[in-house]
Amino acid sequence: MALSNKAVPKYYGRFREAVIRGDIPICKEIEMEMHRIDDLISNRAIYYDPEPVESWINFCESELTLTDGSDLHMLDSFKLWGEQVLCWYYFTERSIYRPHPTGHGGRYVKKRVKKRLITKQYLIVGRGASKSLYDTFIQAYFLACNPMTAHQITTAYTMKQAEEIMSPFKTAITRSRGPLFKYLTLGSLQNTTGSKMNRQKLAATKIGIQNFLTGSYLEIRPMSIDKLQGLRCRIATVDEWLSADVRENPIEAIEQGASKNDDYLIIATSSEGTVRNGSGDTVKMDLMKILKGEAKEQSTSIWWYKLDSIDEVGKPEMWLKANPNIGKTVTYEVYQKAVEKAENSPSTRNDILAKRFGIPMEGQTYFFTYEETLLHKRRNYWQMPCALGADLSQGDDFCAFTFLFPLGGGRFGVKTRNYISEITLKKLPPAMRVKYESFIEENSLMVMPGTVLNMIDVYDDLDSFIADNAYDVRCFGYDPYNAKEFVERWATENGSFGVEKVIQGARTESVPLGELKKLAEERILYFDEELMKFAMGNCIIIEDTNGNRKLSKKRYDQKIDAVAAMMDAYVAYKLNIDAFE
């Protein structure tokens, strides 16, 4: 089959037919990706070329082996993913200078250039799908078969994970079972004199794996932004990026340099993670926008395998939704044992549900689920009555004020205003600084001059904010820590009615926290600011021996002050509910 702008991809076509027959269950994310591929098929400006995927399959099956030395047979899922990466093309026009045959002068002419469509592929798939092996196949193919000099990298959350991608490749070089590898490994690596034909052309070295014929090499890089930025790598694989507790996006960092190449490719593979407020959450939101068609991004391939609901964990016939290679690279028995372990060991439950079944969970007992922290549409509460809560700090934490607006029917609107010092902002690491700047831009975070917050200045700014928005503050709840000066001025200027001290601790926090949790579950706690979303996503729970719960956070940089202030506002509201009737 030649290059065609109306052909149905071979392996996608087989997969599509199996789905239609009901042989393969799929989740809604895979269904949306299929719609995107169907759109490519119908797009006459996009071309399908079957040759690259067949060359890749032939190379892998001829040259590579499994780790135990047995023959390799490419999995259907790998063929499907590889076809999506390798076989879609489009044409673009470029101006190319063509010298005159006489050698005197020349002119620019337009040339039609064929370009590979897909530059990024995201694979989110259950543990045991051999996704690292897929990374190996991609890296090995481009390093051994691409005549262009190229820098390739592989990175993972741990160096051990990254080495898993290198290991099968190194083993294949050592065994040299196929004709290409036999040729590339002839000779001696130490032979630096005489004919180049007597030198080994492909070898594992201190750098990584090098192809001395093309000058290309593959190296391991740690998943650290400063180690990934600025690289002009042509091919990159990123493994377990959803498990990495990093605040900056490693894929974005790689792409900044890789995009300077004409024909780059980034393969990002991972099982679902248990990290909250990491870069992975942002990436997943962007991927969902692409799948839904809200963002037009034809150059991105997305295969996102997961169960559609936690109820499907007990239905083995649905497990293929989370891992298309069950029964091939991992047994149903392994998955069944994982289910039993999750039922009997609560400490491992979240990790199993996330990594085996693709259900977003948290490694800690986070108070608010991911779905409960999704923003609501923008709202304005001009001149509306509200309760105000305060959690005051003069140090590195936010000095937080949260407004709670009763909307009737048990619904509440939420706005927050927070303060930090100038020096606190300057001390932030780059990734967190970017996040804080987004809070500043949305006007939920104010930066005050100096090294320590001046509560009088904070009071004046908050007072102006309340007046500008005509908020009708009818009660005020506060954590007494560090609040004396602020509260005294508030009582002097606004009266002491409705001013409530909210003592912190499991006994006093448990009930209001439970009620706020219920409001968030029912999606009737209306917050529309990124800072509040951030704070809610950071909240974990500590229980005392009586089952009472109090707010906490996993790390010092995971601020929860706006939620603590919301709880104070809620307590004040409940104590002064008559003021709102």
Stockholm file with secondary structure:
# STOCKHOLM 1.0

chainA/1-581         MALSNKAVPKYYGRFREAVIRGDIPICKEIEMEMHRIDDLISNRAIYYDPEPVESWINFCESELTLTDGSDLHMLDSFKLWGEQVLCWYYFTERSIYRPHPTGHGGRYVKKRVKKRLITKQYLIVGRGASKSLYDTFIQAYFLACNPMTAHQITTAYTMKQAEEIMSPFKTAITRSRGPLFKYLTLGSLQNTTGSKMNRQKLAATKIGIQNFLTGSYLEIRPMSIDKLQGLRCRIATVDEWLSADVRENPIEAIEQGASKNDDYLIIATSSEGTVRNGSGDTVKMDLMKILKGEAKEQSTSIWWYKLDSIDEVGKPEMWLKANPNIGKTVTYEVYQKAVEKAENSPSTRNDILAKRFGIPMEGQTYFFTYEETLLHKRRNYWQMPCALGADLSQGDDFCAFTFLFPLGGGRFGVKTRNYISEITLKKLPPAMRVKYESFIEENSLMVMPGTVLNMIDVYDDLDSFIADNAYDVRCFGYDPYNAKEFVERWATENGSFGVEKVIQGARTESVPLGELKKLAEERILYFDEELMKFAMGNCIIIEDTNGNRKLSKKRYDQKIDAVAAMMDAYVAYKLNIDAFE
#=GR chainA/1-581 SS CCCBSSCCCHHHHHHHHHHHHTSSCCCHHHHHHHHHHHHHHHCTTSEECSHHHHHHHHHHHHHCBCTTSCBCCCCHHHHHHHHHHHSEEEEEEEEEEEECTTSSCEEEEEEEEEEESCCEEEEECCTTSCHHHHHHHHHHHHHHHCCSCCEEEEEESSHHHHHHHHHHHHHHHHHCCSHHHHHHTCSBTTCCSSCGGGBCSEEECSSSEEETTTTEEEEEEESCHHHHTTCCCSEEEEESTTSCCCSSCHHHHHHHHHTTSSSCEEEEEECCCCCSSSHHHHHHHHHHHHHHTSSCCTTEEEEECCCSSGGGGGCGGGGGGTCTTBTTTBCHHHHHHHHHHHHHCHHHHHHHHHHHHCCCCCSSCBSSCTGGGSCCCCCCCTTCEEEEEEECCSSSSCEEEEEEEEEETTEEEEEEEEEEEHHHHHTSCHHHHHHHHHHHHTTSEEEESSSSCCHHHHHHHHHHHHHHHTCEEEEEEECCTTCHHHHHHHHHHHCSTTEEECCCSHHHHHHHHHHHHHHHHTTCEEECCHHHHHHHHHEEEEECTTSCEEEEESSTTSCCHHHHHHHHHHHHHHHTGGGGC
#=GC SS_cons         CCCBSSCCCHHHHHHHHHHHHTSSCCCHHHHHHHHHHHHHHHCTTSEECSHHHHHHHHHHHHHCBCTTSCBCCCCHHHHHHHHHHHSEEEEEEEEEEEECTTSSCEEEEEEEEEEESCCEEEEECCTTSCHHHHHHHHHHHHHHHCCSCCEEEEEESSHHHHHHHHHHHHHHHHHCCSHHHHHHTCSBTTCCSSCGGGBCSEEECSSSEEETTTTEEEEEEESCHHHHTTCCCSEEEEESTTSCCCSSCHHHHHHHHHTTSSSCEEEEEECCCCCSSSHHHHHHHHHHHHHHTSSCCTTEEEEECCCSSGGGGGCGGGGGGTCTTBTTTBCHHHHHHHHHHHHHCHHHHHHHHHHHHCCCCCSSCBSSCTGGGSCCCCCCCTTCEEEEEEECCSSSSCEEEEEEEEEETTEEEEEEEEEEEHHHHHTSCHHHHHHHHHHHHTTSEEEESSSSCCHHHHHHHHHHHHHHHTCEEEEEEECCTTCHHHHHHHHHHHCSTTEEECCCSHHHHHHHHHHHHHHHHTTCEEECCHHHHHHHHHEEEEECTTSCEEEEESSTTSCCHHHHHHHHHHHHHHHTGGGGC
//
